Amino acid sequence: MATDIGQQAKTWLDENWDASVPRDTWLEMVVDSGWAVPSWPREWFGRGVTPDESREIAQEFRRVDAPGSGQDVVNLWAATVATYGSEELKAEHLRDMLLGRTNMCLLYSEPGAGSDLAAVQTRADRDGDEWLVTGQKVWTSSGRTADFAFLIARTDWDAPKHRGITFFFLPMKQQGVEVRALRQATGDSRFNEVFMTQARVPDANRFGEAGQGWLVLQTALAYERAAMGQAGRRRAHADSTDAVRQAGDEASAPIPDVTLLDLARDTGRATDPMIRQRLMKLHAMRKVNEWNNERAKAALEQGTSSPIVSLGKLAMSGILHTAGSLQTELLGAEGMIGGLDSPRSADATYSLLNAFFTSIGGGTDQIQRNIIGERVLGLPKEPELDKNIAFRDVPKA
Ligand SMILES: Cc1cc2nc3c(=O)[nH]c(=O)nc-3n(C[C@H](O)[C@H](O)[C@H](O)COP(=O)(O)OP(=O)(O)OC[C@H]3O[C@@H](n4cnc5c(N)ncnc54)[C@H](O)[C@@H]3O)c2cc1C
């Protein structure tokens, strides 16, 4: 039975939801009415309700297929700024972020620091009220269009690796930031290399204390993984930042196994018991992951970076690989044809290759397994020989 707030959301939707209203206008209505992030305080676009009530509101929105709610959990950008940004930064950016009007990117990975992010060598040196940033990042999704970036940089070379990192909100459109496109296996060019030479970031754009950026990063990564754990439900012609943006809208979208079932029928394979079994297995994996995502969201709403998020992301990676290979197998020899000669084969090839976006981006499958092993199953931690020595003394790639 709907609670008071659930009933209020339902009534508001009955009175206002109109699928023909332009998306931008609709999102403004949702954000300004406090439905986008209901668990946040009223002064920051929320309604001060509990996480459970916020989930119920998001369900009401999904019920009528209206976008914009549930962003308190899956909007990586806004949630991180709301948690760590100054009052001035929140006033300047939160509304635009909730409306999807700020282009963002993540400057985390480097040529020598991917899975081991604590090994970053991009440096930030204090210069009055600013920091000067120099170094190279790689695999930066949406780098060319970004207005701002979440950046991790080393600010203390004498501290051990996890304790000398600081998290910044970096303006991208400035001299000193150069973005170069990279080309992917799918033929897309969605991510980039970013070179920073004495790029400037105000100290007011620092999230958390200097040297405590690792803690901030854990929260931001948990939001990213939660979004990726759900994002693959849409046919994923998107990179991770797109996925993060979209995930809010598709939190419980219907599971599109229908496409694969149709393909099995079209190719005369729907009566093959082995194919039927694999279709059902995929359906079950999706269903379980959907429930798991609800648990992960509940944990995030309570402010913890739960390892359940890693389970969801790992599961979604398995789902996308399984779906891609089943789609290709159903097509048989036709699966080798590309382009306009067989659009459905081109689509299958894309699905197969694009599955790697979830199994690598935001932390690889192996890293998610490490997290689950250590934090869920209680297995011994991996040896970390460089954990307690000054970073400047650690041998580097
Ligand atoms: C589509 C996509 C979008 C991305 N977008 C961004 C972005 O916007 N911003 C950003 O900063 N980065 C981004 N990345 C980078 C991504 O986060 C890294 O690729 C990822 O963290 C892996 O790092 P790496 O590529 O350096 O691989 P490595 O860390 O070098 O890993 C190589 C292999 O070794 C395995 N491995 C490494 N360490 C361990 C360990 N301890 N235990 C077991 N196995 C291990 C890995 O699983 C992997 O198979 C993106 C990547 C992809 C694919």
The ligand as an SDF file (V2000), in Angstrom:
LIG
                    3D

 53 58  0  0  0  0  0  0  0  0999 V2000
   34.3420    1.8740  -21.8640 C   0  0  0  0  0  0  0  0  0  0  0  0
   35.3240    2.3640  -20.8550 C   0  0  0  0  0  0  0  0  0  0  0  0
   35.1980    3.6350  -20.3450 C   0  0  0  0  0  0  0  0  0  0  0  0
   36.1210    4.1150  -19.4290 C   0  0  0  0  0  0  0  0  0  0  0  0
   35.9650    5.3920  -18.9760 N   0  0  0  0  0  0  0  0  0  0  0  0
   36.8740    5.8900  -18.1070 C   0  0  0  0  0  0  0  0  0  0  0  0
   36.7630    7.2440  -17.6680 C   0  0  0  0  0  0  0  0  0  0  0  0
   35.8600    7.9910  -18.0690 O   0  0  0  0  0  0  0  0  0  0  0  0
   37.6880    7.7210  -16.8160 N   0  0  0  0  0  0  0  0  0  0  0  0
   38.6980    6.9490  -16.3320 C   0  0  0  0  0  0  0  0  0  0  0  0
   39.4910    7.4320  -15.5240 O   0  0  0  0  0  0  0  0  0  0  0  0
   38.8600    5.6570  -16.7470 N   0  0  0  0  0  0  0  0  0  0  0  0
   37.9690    5.1160  -17.6220 C   0  0  0  0  0  0  0  0  0  0  0  0
   38.0990    3.8240  -18.0670 N   0  0  0  0  0  0  0  0  0  0  0  0
   39.2880    3.0610  -17.6410 C   0  0  0  0  0  0  0  0  0  0  0  0
   38.9840    1.9090  -16.7150 C   0  0  0  0  0  0  0  0  0  0  0  0
   38.5690    2.3490  -15.4510 O   0  0  0  0  0  0  0  0  0  0  0  0
   40.2650    1.0710  -16.6600 C   0  0  0  0  0  0  0  0  0  0  0  0
   40.4850    0.5610  -17.9640 O   0  0  0  0  0  0  0  0  0  0  0  0
   40.1460   -0.0710  -15.6840 C   0  0  0  0  0  0  0  0  0  0  0  0
   40.1270    0.4030  -14.3710 O   0  0  0  0  0  0  0  0  0  0  0  0
   41.3030   -1.0760  -15.8540 C   0  0  0  0  0  0  0  0  0  0  0  0
   42.5300   -0.4490  -15.8220 O   0  0  0  0  0  0  0  0  0  0  0  0
   43.6290   -0.7240  -16.9610 P   0  0  0  0  0  0  0  0  0  0  0  0
   42.9660   -0.5810  -18.2890 O   0  0  0  0  0  0  0  0  0  0  0  0
   44.8040    0.1240  -16.6690 O   0  0  0  0  0  0  0  0  0  0  0  0
   43.9990   -2.2590  -16.8050 O   0  0  0  0  0  0  0  0  0  0  0  0
   45.0290   -2.8920  -15.7760 P   0  0  0  0  0  0  0  0  0  0  0  0
   44.7970   -2.3460  -14.4130 O   0  0  0  0  0  0  0  0  0  0  0  0
   46.4120   -2.7590  -16.3340 O   0  0  0  0  0  0  0  0  0  0  0  0
   44.5750   -4.3990  -15.7810 O   0  0  0  0  0  0  0  0  0  0  0  0
   44.9820   -5.3210  -16.8100 C   0  0  0  0  0  0  0  0  0  0  0  0
   44.4070   -6.6950  -16.4580 C   0  0  0  0  0  0  0  0  0  0  0  0
   44.9560   -7.1540  -15.2110 O   0  0  0  0  0  0  0  0  0  0  0  0
   43.9130   -7.4720  -14.2940 C   0  0  0  0  0  0  0  0  0  0  0  0
   44.3090   -7.0750  -12.9470 N   0  0  0  0  0  0  0  0  0  0  0  0
   44.9210   -5.9100  -12.5730 C   0  0  0  0  0  0  0  0  0  0  0  0
   45.1140   -5.8960  -11.2370 N   0  0  0  0  0  0  0  0  0  0  0  0
   44.5890   -7.0400  -10.7480 C   0  0  0  0  0  0  0  0  0  0  0  0
   44.4780   -7.5930   -9.4230 C   0  0  0  0  0  0  0  0  0  0  0  0
   44.9280   -6.9330   -8.3490 N   0  0  0  0  0  0  0  0  0  0  0  0
   43.8810   -8.8130   -9.3070 N   0  0  0  0  0  0  0  0  0  0  0  0
   43.4090   -9.4960  -10.4000 C   0  0  0  0  0  0  0  0  0  0  0  0
   43.5110   -9.0230  -11.6740 N   0  0  0  0  0  0  0  0  0  0  0  0
   44.0770   -7.8170  -11.8360 C   0  0  0  0  0  0  0  0  0  0  0  0
   42.7080   -6.6310  -14.7590 C   0  0  0  0  0  0  0  0  0  0  0  0
   41.4870   -7.2030  -14.3340 O   0  0  0  0  0  0  0  0  0  0  0  0
   42.8790   -6.6660  -16.2690 C   0  0  0  0  0  0  0  0  0  0  0  0
   42.3460   -7.8580  -16.7920 O   0  0  0  0  0  0  0  0  0  0  0  0
   37.2010    3.3030  -18.9970 C   0  0  0  0  0  0  0  0  0  0  0  0
   37.3440    2.0230  -19.5160 C   0  0  0  0  0  0  0  0  0  0  0  0
   36.4170    1.5450  -20.4430 C   0  0  0  0  0  0  0  0  0  0  0  0
   36.5870    0.1680  -20.9850 C   0  0  0  0  0  0  0  0  0  0  0  0
  1  2  1  0
  2  3  1  0
  2 52  2  0
  3  4  2  0
  4  5  1  0
  4 50  1  0
  5  6  2  0
  6  7  1  0
  6 13  1  0
  7  8  2  0
  7  9  1  0
  9 10  1  0
 10 11  2  0
 10 12  1  0
 12 13  2  0
 13 14  1  0
 14 15  1  0
 14 50  1  0
 15 16  1  0
 16 17  1  0
 16 18  1  0
 18 19  1  0
 18 20  1  0
 20 21  1  0
 20 22  1  0
 22 23  1  0
 23 24  1  0
 24 25  2  0
 24 26  1  0
 24 27  1  0
 27 28  1  0
 28 29  2  0
 28 30  1  0
 28 31  1  0
 31 32  1  0
 32 33  1  0
 33 34  1  0
 33 48  1  0
 34 35  1  0
 35 36  1  0
 35 46  1  0
 36 37  1  0
 36 45  1  0
 37 38  2  0
 38 39  1  0
 39 40  1  0
 39 45  2  0
 40 41  1  0
 40 42  2  0
 42 43  1  0
 43 44  2  0
 44 45  1  0
 46 47  1  0
 46 48  1  0
 48 49  1  0
 50 51  2  0
 51 52  1  0
 52 53  1  0
M  END
$$$$
